[in-house]
Amino acid sequence: MDWHEAGKKIYNARIKMGLTQEELAVIVGVTPASISYYESGKKRPTFEKIKKICLALNIDISEL
């Protein structure tokens, strides 16, 4: 998985859902800085966090 591309997809899905990084962070159980790192590809979320992100953003893991 290309984490830079996955991060862009997370960002685009978050914007489409109308969520801020802070709101998504609360749902996922991480800091807003972590969401920023995930979106920029600087940090890789655990599989559990990926599942929570996808559930919150209504996307399938395979879309990343």
Distance bins in CASP14 RR format, pairs under 12 A and 6 or more apart:
PFRMAT RR
TARGET T0000
AUTHOR 0000-0000-0000
RMODE 2
METHOD distances of the structure
MODEL  1
1 7 0 0 0 0 1 0 0 0 0 0 0
1 9 0 0 0 0 0 1 0 0 0 0 0
1 10 0 0 0 0 0 1 0 0 0 0 0
1 41 0 0 0 0 0 1 0 0 0 0 0
1 44 0 0 0 0 1 0 0 0 0 0 0
1 45 0 0 0 0 0 1 0 0 0 0 0
1 47 0 0 0 0 0 1 0 0 0 0 0
1 50 0 0 0 0 1 0 0 0 0 0 0
1 61 0 0 0 0 1 0 0 0 0 0 0
1 62 0 0 0 0 0 1 0 0 0 0 0
1 63 0 0 0 0 0 1 0 0 0 0 0
1 64 1 0 0 1 0 0 0 0 0 0 0
2 8 0 0 0 0 1 0 0 0 0 0 0
2 9 0 0 0 0 1 0 0 0 0 0 0
2 41 0 0 0 0 1 0 0 0 0 0 0
2 44 0 0 0 0 0 1 0 0 0 0 0
2 64 0 0 0 0 1 0 0 0 0 0 0
3 9 0 0 0 0 0 1 0 0 0 0 0
3 10 0 0 0 0 1 0 0 0 0 0 0
3 37 0 0 0 0 0 1 0 0 0 0 0
3 38 0 0 0 0 1 0 0 0 0 0 0
3 39 0 0 0 0 0 1 0 0 0 0 0
3 40 0 0 0 0 1 0 0 0 0 0 0
3 41 1 0 1 0 0 0 0 0 0 0 0
3 42 0 0 0 0 1 0 0 0 0 0 0
3 43 0 0 0 0 1 0 0 0 0 0 0
3 44 1 0 1 0 0 0 0 0 0 0 0
3 45 0 0 0 0 1 0 0 0 0 0 0
3 50 0 0 0 0 0 1 0 0 0 0 0
3 64 0 0 0 0 1 0 0 0 0 0 0
4 10 0 0 0 0 0 1 0 0 0 0 0
4 11 0 0 0 0 0 1 0 0 0 0 0
4 37 0 0 0 0 0 1 0 0 0 0 0
4 38 0 0 0 0 0 1 0 0 0 0 0
4 39 0 0 0 0 1 0 0 0 0 0 0
4 40 1 0 0 1 0 0 0 0 0 0 0
4 41 1 0 1 0 0 0 0 0 0 0 0
4 42 0 0 0 0 1 0 0 0 0 0 0
4 43 0 0 0 0 0 1 0 0 0 0 0
4 44 0 0 0 0 0 1 0 0 0 0 0
4 64 0 0 0 0 0 1 0 0 0 0 0
5 11 0 0 0 0 0 1 0 0 0 0 0
5 12 0 0 0 0 0 1 0 0 0 0 0
5 39 0 0 0 0 0 1 0 0 0 0 0
5 40 0 0 0 0 0 1 0 0 0 0 0
5 41 0 0 0 0 1 0 0 0 0 0 0
5 63 0 0 0 0 0 1 0 0 0 0 0
5 64 1 0 0 1 0 0 0 0 0 0 0
6 12 0 0 0 0 0 1 0 0 0 0 0
6 13 0 0 0 0 0 1 0 0 0 0 0
6 38 0 0 0 0 1 0 0 0 0 0 0
6 39 0 0 0 0 1 0 0 0 0 0 0
6 40 0 0 0 0 0 1 0 0 0 0 0
6 41 1 0 0 1 0 0 0 0 0 0 0
6 42 0 0 0 0 0 1 0 0 0 0 0
6 43 0 0 0 0 0 1 0 0 0 0 0
6 44 0 0 0 0 1 0 0 0 0 0 0
6 45 0 0 0 0 1 0 0 0 0 0 0
6 49 0 0 0 0 0 1 0 0 0 0 0
6 50 0 0 0 0 1 0 0 0 0 0 0
6 53 0 0 0 0 1 0 0 0 0 0 0
6 54 0 0 0 0 0 1 0 0 0 0 0
6 57 0 0 0 0 0 1 0 0 0 0 0
6 59 0 0 0 0 0 1 0 0 0 0 0
6 61 0 0 0 0 1 0 0 0 0 0 0
6 62 0 0 0 0 0 1 0 0 0 0 0
6 63 0 0 0 0 1 0 0 0 0 0 0
6 64 1 0 1 0 0 0 0 0 0 0 0
7 13 0 0 0 0 1 0 0 0 0 0 0
7 14 0 0 0 0 1 0 0 0 0 0 0
7 15 0 0 0 0 0 1 0 0 0 0 0
7 35 0 0 0 0 1 0 0 0 0 0 0
7 36 0 0 0 0 0 1 0 0 0 0 0
7 37 0 0 0 0 1 0 0 0 0 0 0
7 38 1 0 1 0 0 0 0 0 0 0 0
7 39 1 0 1 0 0 0 0 0 0 0 0
7 40 1 0 0 1 0 0 0 0 0 0 0
7 41 1 0 1 0 0 0 0 0 0 0 0
7 42 0 0 0 0 1 0 0 0 0 0 0
7 43 0 0 0 0 1 0 0 0 0 0 0
7 44 0 0 0 0 1 0 0 0 0 0 0
7 45 0 0 0 0 1 0 0 0 0 0 0
7 50 0 0 0 0 0 1 0 0 0 0 0
7 53 0 0 0 0 1 0 0 0 0 0 0
7 57 0 0 0 0 0 1 0 0 0 0 0
7 59 0 0 0 0 0 1 0 0 0 0 0
7 63 0 0 0 0 0 1 0 0 0 0 0
7 64 1 0 0 1 0 0 0 0 0 0 0
8 14 0 0 0 0 0 1 0 0 0 0 0
8 15 0 0 0 0 0 1 0 0 0 0 0
8 38 0 0 0 0 0 1 0 0 0 0 0
8 39 1 0 0 1 0 0 0 0 0 0 0
8 40 0 0 0 0 1 0 0 0 0 0 0
8 41 0 0 0 0 1 0 0 0 0 0 0
8 63 0 0 0 0 0 1 0 0 0 0 0
8 64 0 0 0 0 1 0 0 0 0 0 0
9 15 0 0 0 0 0 1 0 0 0 0 0
9 16 0 0 0 0 0 1 0 0 0 0 0
9 38 0 0 0 0 0 1 0 0 0 0 0
9 39 0 0 0 0 1 0 0 0 0 0 0
9 41 0 0 0 0 0 1 0 0 0 0 0
9 50 0 0 0 0 0 1 0 0 0 0 0
9 53 0 0 0 0 0 1 0 0 0 0 0
9 54 0 0 0 0 1 0 0 0 0 0 0
9 57 0 0 0 0 1 0 0 0 0 0 0
9 59 1 0 0 1 0 0 0 0 0 0 0
9 60 0 0 0 0 0 1 0 0 0 0 0
9 61 0 0 0 0 0 1 0 0 0 0 0
9 62 0 0 0 0 0 1 0 0 0 0 0
9 63 1 0 0 1 0 0 0 0 0 0 0
9 64 1 0 1 0 0 0 0 0 0 0 0
10 16 0 0 0 0 0 1 0 0 0 0 0
10 17 0 0 0 0 0 1 0 0 0 0 0
10 19 0 0 0 0 0 1 0 0 0 0 0
10 21 0 0 0 0 0 1 0 0 0 0 0
10 24 0 0 0 0 1 0 0 0 0 0 0
10 28 0 0 0 0 0 1 0 0 0 0 0
10 34 0 0 0 0 0 1 0 0 0 0 0
10 35 0 0 0 0 1 0 0 0 0 0 0
10 36 0 0 0 0 0 1 0 0 0 0 0
10 37 0 0 0 0 0 1 0 0 0 0 0
10 38 1 0 1 0 0 0 0 0 0 0 0
10 39 1 0 1 0 0 0 0 0 0 0 0
10 40 0 0 0 0 1 0 0 0 0 0 0
10 41 0 0 0 0 1 0 0 0 0 0 0
10 43 0 0 0 0 0 1 0 0 0 0 0
10 44 0 0 0 0 0 1 0 0 0 0 0
10 45 0 0 0 0 1 0 0 0 0 0 0
10 49 0 0 0 0 0 1 0 0 0 0 0
10 50 0 0 0 0 1 0 0 0 0 0 0
10 52 0 0 0 0 0 1 0 0 0 0 0
10 53 1 0 0 1 0 0 0 0 0 0 0
10 54 0 0 0 0 1 0 0 0 0 0 0
10 56 0 0 0 0 1 0 0 0 0 0 0
10 57 1 0 0 1 0 0 0 0 0 0 0
10 59 0 0 0 0 1 0 0 0 0 0 0
10 61 0 0 0 0 0 1 0 0 0 0 0
10 63 0 0 0 0 1 0 0 0 0 0 0
10 64 1 0 0 1 0 0 0 0 0 0 0
11 17 0 0 0 0 0 1 0 0 0 0 0
11 18 0 0 0 0 0 1 0 0 0 0 0
11 19 0 0 0 0 0 1 0 0 0 0 0
11 20 0 0 0 0 0 1 0 0 0 0 0
11 21 0 0 0 0 1 0 0 0 0 0 0
11 24 0 0 0 0 0 1 0 0 0 0 0
11 35 0 0 0 0 1 0 0 0 0 0 0
11 36 0 0 0 0 1 0 0 0 0 0 0
11 37 0 0 0 0 0 1 0 0 0 0 0
11 38 0 0 0 0 1 0 0 0 0 0 0
11 39 1 0 1 0 0 0 0 0 0 0 0
11 40 0 0 0 0 1 0 0 0 0 0 0
11 41 0 0 0 0 1 0 0 0 0 0 0
11 53 0 0 0 0 0 1 0 0 0 0 0
11 57 0 0 0 0 1 0 0 0 0 0 0
11 59 0 0 0 0 0 1 0 0 0 0 0
11 64 0 0 0 0 0 1 0 0 0 0 0
12 18 0 0 0 0 0 1 0 0 0 0 0
12 19 0 0 0 0 0 1 0 0 0 0 0
12 39 0 0 0 0 1 0 0 0 0 0 0
12 57 0 0 0 0 1 0 0 0 0 0 0
12 59 0 0 0 0 1 0 0 0 0 0 0
12 63 0 0 0 0 0 1 0 0 0 0 0
12 64 0 0 0 0 0 1 0 0 0 0 0
13 19 0 0 0 0 1 0 0 0 0 0 0
13 24 0 0 0 0 1 0 0 0 0 0 0
13 35 0 0 0 0 0 1 0 0 0 0 0
13 38 0 0 0 0 0 1 0 0 0 0 0
13 39 0 0 0 0 0 1 0 0 0 0 0
13 53 0 0 0 0 1 0 0 0 0 0 0
13 54 0 0 0 0 1 0 0 0 0 0 0
13 55 0 0 0 0 0 1 0 0 0 0 0
13 56 0 0 0 0 1 0 0 0 0 0 0
13 57 1 0 1 0 0 0 0 0 0 0 0
13 58 1 0 0 1 0 0 0 0 0 0 0
13 59 1 0 1 0 0 0 0 0 0 0 0
13 60 0 0 0 0 0 1 0 0 0 0 0
13 61 0 0 0 0 0 1 0 0 0 0 0
13 63 0 0 0 0 1 0 0 0 0 0 0
13 64 0 0 0 0 1 0 0 0 0 0 0
14 20 0 0 0 0 1 0 0 0 0 0 0
14 21 1 0 0 1 0 0 0 0 0 0 0
14 22 0 0 0 0 0 1 0 0 0 0 0
14 23 0 0 0 0 1 0 0 0 0 0 0
14 24 1 0 1 0 0 0 0 0 0 0 0
14 25 0 0 0 0 0 1 0 0 0 0 0
14 27 0 0 0 0 0 1 0 0 0 0 0
14 28 0 0 0 0 0 1 0 0 0 0 0
14 32 0 0 0 0 0 1 0 0 0 0 0
14 35 1 0 0 1 0 0 0 0 0 0 0
14 36 0 0 0 0 0 1 0 0 0 0 0
14 38 0 0 0 0 1 0 0 0 0 0 0
14 39 1 0 0 1 0 0 0 0 0 0 0
14 53 0 0 0 0 1 0 0 0 0 0 0
14 54 0 0 0 0 0 1 0 0 0 0 0
14 56 0 0 0 0 1 0 0 0 0 0 0
14 57 1 0 0 1 0 0 0 0 0 0 0
14 58 0 0 0 0 0 1 0 0 0 0 0
14 59 0 0 0 0 1 0 0 0 0 0 0
15 21 0 0 0 0 0 1 0 0 0 0 0
15 23 0 0 0 0 0 1 0 0 0 0 0
15 24 0 0 0 0 0 1 0 0 0 0 0
15 39 0 0 0 0 0 1 0 0 0 0 0
15 57 0 0 0 0 1 0 0 0 0 0 0
16 24 0 0 0 0 0 1 0 0 0 0 0
16 57 1 0 0 1 0 0 0 0 0 0 0
16 58 0 0 0 0 1 0 0 0 0 0 0
16 59 0 0 0 0 1 0 0 0 0 0 0
17 23 0 0 0 0 1 0 0 0 0 0 0
17 24 0 0 0 0 1 0 0 0 0 0 0
17 27 0 0 0 0 0 1 0 0 0 0 0
17 53 0 0 0 0 0 1 0 0 0 0 0
17 54 0 0 0 0 0 1 0 0 0 0 0
17 55 0 0 0 0 0 1 0 0 0 0 0
17 56 1 0 0 1 0 0 0 0 0 0 0
17 57 1 0 1 0 0 0 0 0 0 0 0
17 58 1 0 0 1 0 0 0 0 0 0 0
17 59 0 0 0 0 1 0 0 0 0 0 0
18 24 0 0 0 0 1 0 0 0 0 0 0
18 56 0 0 0 0 0 1 0 0 0 0 0
18 57 0 0 0 0 1 0 0 0 0 0 0
18 58 0 0 0 0 0 1 0 0 0 0 0
19 25 0 0 0 0 1 0 0 0 0 0 0
19 26 0 0 0 0 1 0 0 0 0 0 0
19 27 1 0 0 1 0 0 0 0 0 0 0
19 28 0 0 0 0 0 1 0 0 0 0 0
19 32 0 0 0 0 0 1 0 0 0 0 0
19 35 0 0 0 0 1 0 0 0 0 0 0
19 39 0 0 0 0 0 1 0 0 0 0 0
19 53 0 0 0 0 0 1 0 0 0 0 0
19 56 1 0 0 1 0 0 0 0 0 0 0
19 57 1 0 0 1 0 0 0 0 0 0 0
19 58 0 0 0 0 0 1 0 0 0 0 0
20 26 0 0 0 0 1 0 0 0 0 0 0
20 27 0 0 0 0 0 1 0 0 0 0 0
20 32 1 0 0 1 0 0 0 0 0 0 0
20 35 0 0 0 0 1 0 0 0 0 0 0
20 36 0 0 0 0 0 1 0 0 0 0 0
20 39 0 0 0 0 0 1 0 0 0 0 0
21 27 0 0 0 0 0 1 0 0 0 0 0
21 28 0 0 0 0 0 1 0 0 0 0 0
21 30 0 0 0 0 1 0 0 0 0 0 0
21 31 0 0 0 0 1 0 0 0 0 0 0
21 32 1 0 1 0 0 0 0 0 0 0 0
21 33 0 0 0 0 1 0 0 0 0 0 0
21 34 0 0 0 0 1 0 0 0 0 0 0
21 35 1 0 1 0 0 0 0 0 0 0 0
21 36 1 0 1 0 0 0 0 0 0 0 0
21 37 0 0 0 0 0 1 0 0 0 0 0
21 38 0 0 0 0 1 0 0 0 0 0 0
21 39 1 0 0 1 0 0 0 0 0 0 0
21 40 0 0 0 0 0 1 0 0 0 0 0
21 53 0 0 0 0 0 1 0 0 0 0 0
21 56 0 0 0 0 0 1 0 0 0 0 0
22 28 0 0 0 0 0 1 0 0 0 0 0
22 29 0 0 0 0 0 1 0 0 0 0 0
22 30 0 0 0 0 0 1 0 0 0 0 0
22 31 0 0 0 0 1 0 0 0 0 0 0
22 32 1 0 1 0 0 0 0 0 0 0 0
22 33 0 0 0 0 0 1 0 0 0 0 0
22 34 0 0 0 0 0 1 0 0 0 0 0
22 35 0 0 0 0 1 0 0 0 0 0 0
22 36 0 0 0 0 0 1 0 0 0 0 0
23 29 0 0 0 0 0 1 0 0 0 0 0
23 30 0 0 0 0 0 1 0 0 0 0 0
23 32 0 0 0 0 1 0 0 0 0 0 0
23 35 0 0 0 0 1 0 0 0 0 0 0
23 56 0 0 0 0 1 0 0 0 0 0 0
23 57 0 0 0 0 0 1 0 0 0 0 0
24 30 0 0 0 0 1 0 0 0 0 0 0
24 31 0 0 0 0 0 1 0 0 0 0 0
24 32 0 0 0 0 1 0 0 0 0 0 0
24 34 0 0 0 0 1 0 0 0 0 0 0
24 35 1 0 1 0 0 0 0 0 0 0 0
24 36 0 0 0 0 0 1 0 0 0 0 0
24 38 0 0 0 0 1 0 0 0 0 0 0
24 39 0 0 0 0 1 0 0 0 0 0 0
24 45 0 0 0 0 0 1 0 0 0 0 0
24 49 0 0 0 0 0 1 0 0 0 0 0
24 52 0 0 0 0 1 0 0 0 0 0 0
24 53 1 0 0 1 0 0 0 0 0 0 0
24 54 0 0 0 0 0 1 0 0 0 0 0
24 55 0 0 0 0 0 1 0 0 0 0 0
24 56 1 0 0 1 0 0 0 0 0 0 0
24 57 1 0 0 1 0 0 0 0 0 0 0
25 31 1 0 1 0 0 0 0 0 0 0 0
25 32 1 0 1 0 0 0 0 0 0 0 0
25 33 0 0 0 0 1 0 0 0 0 0 0
25 34 1 0 0 1 0 0 0 0 0 0 0
25 35 1 0 1 0 0 0 0 0 0 0 0
25 36 0 0 0 0 1 0 0 0 0 0 0
25 37 0 0 0 0 0 1 0 0 0 0 0
25 38 0 0 0 0 1 0 0 0 0 0 0
25 39 0 0 0 0 0 1 0 0 0 0 0
25 45 0 0 0 0 0 1 0 0 0 0 0
25 49 0 0 0 0 0 1 0 0 0 0 0
25 52 0 0 0 0 0 1 0 0 0 0 0
25 53 0 0 0 0 0 1 0 0 0 0 0
25 56 0 0 0 0 0 1 0 0 0 0 0
26 32 0 0 0 0 1 0 0 0 0 0 0
26 34 0 0 0 0 0 1 0 0 0 0 0
26 35 0 0 0 0 1 0 0 0 0 0 0
26 52 0 0 0 0 0 1 0 0 0 0 0
26 56 0 0 0 0 1 0 0 0 0 0 0
27 35 0 0 0 0 1 0 0 0 0 0 0
27 49 0 0 0 0 0 1 0 0 0 0 0
27 51 0 0 0 0 0 1 0 0 0 0 0
27 52 1 0 0 1 0 0 0 0 0 0 0
27 53 0 0 0 0 1 0 0 0 0 0 0
27 54 0 0 0 0 0 1 0 0 0 0 0
27 55 0 0 0 0 1 0 0 0 0 0 0
27 56 1 0 1 0 0 0 0 0 0 0 0
27 57 0 0 0 0 1 0 0 0 0 0 0
27 58 0 0 0 0 0 1 0 0 0 0 0
28 34 1 0 0 1 0 0 0 0 0 0 0
28 35 1 0 0 1 0 0 0 0 0 0 0
28 38 0 0 0 0 1 0 0 0 0 0 0
28 45 0 0 0 0 1 0 0 0 0 0 0
28 46 0 0 0 0 0 1 0 0 0 0 0
28 48 0 0 0 0 1 0 0 0 0 0 0
28 49 1 0 1 0 0 0 0 0 0 0 0
28 50 0 0 0 0 1 0 0 0 0 0 0
28 51 0 0 0 0 1 0 0 0 0 0 0
28 52 1 0 1 0 0 0 0 0 0 0 0
28 53 1 0 1 0 0 0 0 0 0 0 0
28 54 0 0 0 0 0 1 0 0 0 0 0
28 55 0 0 0 0 1 0 0 0 0 0 0
28 56 1 0 0 1 0 0 0 0 0 0 0
28 57 0 0 0 0 1 0 0 0 0 0 0
29 35 0 0 0 0 1 0 0 0 0 0 0
29 45 0 0 0 0 0 1 0 0 0 0 0
29 46 0 0 0 0 0 1 0 0 0 0 0
29 48 0 0 0 0 0 1 0 0 0 0 0
29 49 0 0 0 0 1 0 0 0 0 0 0
29 52 1 0 0 1 0 0 0 0 0 0 0
29 53 0 0 0 0 0 1 0 0 0 0 0
29 56 0 0 0 0 0 1 0 0 0 0 0
30 36 0 0 0 0 0 1 0 0 0 0 0
30 37 0 0 0 0 1 0 0 0 0 0 0
30 38 0 0 0 0 1 0 0 0 0 0 0
30 39 0 0 0 0 0 1 0 0 0 0 0
30 43 0 0 0 0 1 0 0 0 0 0 0
30 45 1 0 0 1 0 0 0 0 0 0 0
30 46 0 0 0 0 1 0 0 0 0 0 0
30 48 0 0 0 0 0 1 0 0 0 0 0
30 49 1 0 0 1 0 0 0 0 0 0 0
30 50 0 0 0 0 0 1 0 0 0 0 0
30 52 0 0 0 0 1 0 0 0 0 0 0
30 53 0 0 0 0 1 0 0 0 0 0 0
30 56 0 0 0 0 0 1 0 0 0 0 0
31 37 0 0 0 0 1 0 0 0 0 0 0
31 38 0 0 0 0 0 1 0 0 0 0 0
31 43 0 0 0 0 0 1 0 0 0 0 0
31 45 0 0 0 0 0 1 0 0 0 0 0
31 49 0 0 0 0 0 1 0 0 0 0 0
32 38 0 0 0 0 0 1 0 0 0 0 0
32 39 0 0 0 0 0 1 0 0 0 0 0
33 39 0 0 0 0 0 1 0 0 0 0 0
33 40 0 0 0 0 0 1 0 0 0 0 0
33 42 0 0 0 0 0 1 0 0 0 0 0
33 43 0 0 0 0 1 0 0 0 0 0 0
34 40 0 0 0 0 0 1 0 0 0 0 0
34 41 0 0 0 0 0 1 0 0 0 0 0
34 42 0 0 0 0 1 0 0 0 0 0 0
34 43 1 0 0 1 0 0 0 0 0 0 0
34 44 0 0 0 0 0 1 0 0 0 0 0
34 45 1 0 0 1 0 0 0 0 0 0 0
34 46 0 0 0 0 0 1 0 0 0 0 0
34 49 0 0 0 0 1 0 0 0 0 0 0
34 52 0 0 0 0 0 1 0 0 0 0 0
34 53 0 0 0 0 0 1 0 0 0 0 0
35 41 0 0 0 0 0 1 0 0 0 0 0
35 42 0 0 0 0 0 1 0 0 0 0 0
35 43 0 0 0 0 1 0 0 0 0 0 0
35 45 0 0 0 0 1 0 0 0 0 0 0
35 49 0 0 0 0 1 0 0 0 0 0 0
35 52 0 0 0 0 0 1 0 0 0 0 0
35 53 0 0 0 0 1 0 0 0 0 0 0
35 56 0 0 0 0 0 1 0 0 0 0 0
35 57 0 0 0 0 0 1 0 0 0 0 0
36 42 0 0 0 0 1 0 0 0 0 0 0
36 43 0 0 0 0 1 0 0 0 0 0 0
36 45 0 0 0 0 0 1 0 0 0 0 0
37 43 1 1 0 0 0 0 0 0 0 0 0
37 44 0 0 0 0 1 0 0 0 0 0 0
37 45 0 0 0 0 1 0 0 0 0 0 0
37 49 0 0 0 0 0 1 0 0 0 0 0
38 44 1 0 0 1 0 0 0 0 0 0 0
38 45 1 0 1 0 0 0 0 0 0 0 0
38 46 0 0 0 0 0 1 0 0 0 0 0
38 49 1 0 0 1 0 0 0 0 0 0 0
38 50 0 0 0 0 1 0 0 0 0 0 0
38 52 0 0 0 0 0 1 0 0 0 0 0
38 53 1 0 0 1 0 0 0 0 0 0 0
38 54 0 0 0 0 0 1 0 0 0 0 0
38 57 0 0 0 0 0 1 0 0 0 0 0
38 64 0 0 0 0 0 1 0 0 0 0 0
39 45 0 0 0 0 0 1 0 0 0 0 0
39 53 0 0 0 0 1 0 0 0 0 0 0
39 57 0 0 0 0 0 1 0 0 0 0 0
39 64 0 0 0 0 0 1 0 0 0 0 0
41 64 0 0 0 0 0 1 0 0 0 0 0
43 49 0 0 0 0 0 1 0 0 0 0 0
43 50 0 0 0 0 0 1 0 0 0 0 0
44 50 0 0 0 0 1 0 0 0 0 0 0
44 53 0 0 0 0 0 1 0 0 0 0 0
44 64 0 0 0 0 0 1 0 0 0 0 0
45 51 0 0 0 0 1 0 0 0 0 0 0
45 52 0 0 0 0 1 0 0 0 0 0 0
45 53 1 0 0 1 0 0 0 0 0 0 0
45 54 0 0 0 0 0 1 0 0 0 0 0
45 61 0 0 0 0 0 1 0 0 0 0 0
45 64 0 0 0 0 0 1 0 0 0 0 0
46 52 0 0 0 0 1 0 0 0 0 0 0
46 53 0 0 0 0 0 1 0 0 0 0 0
47 53 0 0 0 0 0 1 0 0 0 0 0
47 54 0 0 0 0 0 1 0 0 0 0 0
47 61 0 0 0 0 1 0 0 0 0 0 0
47 64 0 0 0 0 0 1 0 0 0 0 0
48 54 0 0 0 0 0 1 0 0 0 0 0
48 55 0 0 0 0 0 1 0 0 0 0 0
48 61 0 0 0 0 0 1 0 0 0 0 0
49 55 0 0 0 0 0 1 0 0 0 0 0
49 56 0 0 0 0 0 1 0 0 0 0 0
49 61 0 0 0 0 0 1 0 0 0 0 0
49 64 0 0 0 0 0 1 0 0 0 0 0
50 56 0 0 0 0 0 1 0 0 0 0 0
50 57 0 0 0 0 0 1 0 0 0 0 0
50 59 0 0 0 0 0 1 0 0 0 0 0
50 60 0 0 0 0 0 1 0 0 0 0 0
50 61 1 0 0 1 0 0 0 0 0 0 0
50 62 0 0 0 0 0 1 0 0 0 0 0
50 63 0 0 0 0 0 1 0 0 0 0 0
50 64 1 0 0 1 0 0 0 0 0 0 0
51 57 0 0 0 0 0 1 0 0 0 0 0
51 59 0 0 0 0 0 1 0 0 0 0 0
51 60 0 0 0 0 0 1 0 0 0 0 0
51 61 1 0 0 1 0 0 0 0 0 0 0
51 64 0 0 0 0 0 1 0 0 0 0 0
52 59 0 0 0 0 0 1 0 0 0 0 0
52 61 0 0 0 0 0 1 0 0 0 0 0
53 59 0 0 0 0 1 0 0 0 0 0 0
53 60 0 0 0 0 0 1 0 0 0 0 0
53 61 0 0 0 0 1 0 0 0 0 0 0
53 63 0 0 0 0 0 1 0 0 0 0 0
53 64 0 0 0 0 1 0 0 0 0 0 0
54 60 1 0 0 1 0 0 0 0 0 0 0
54 61 1 0 1 0 0 0 0 0 0 0 0
54 62 0 0 0 0 1 0 0 0 0 0 0
54 63 1 0 0 1 0 0 0 0 0 0 0
54 64 1 0 0 1 0 0 0 0 0 0 0
55 61 0 0 0 0 1 0 0 0 0 0 0
57 63 0 0 0 0 1 0 0 0 0 0 0
57 64 0 0 0 0 1 0 0 0 0 0 0
END
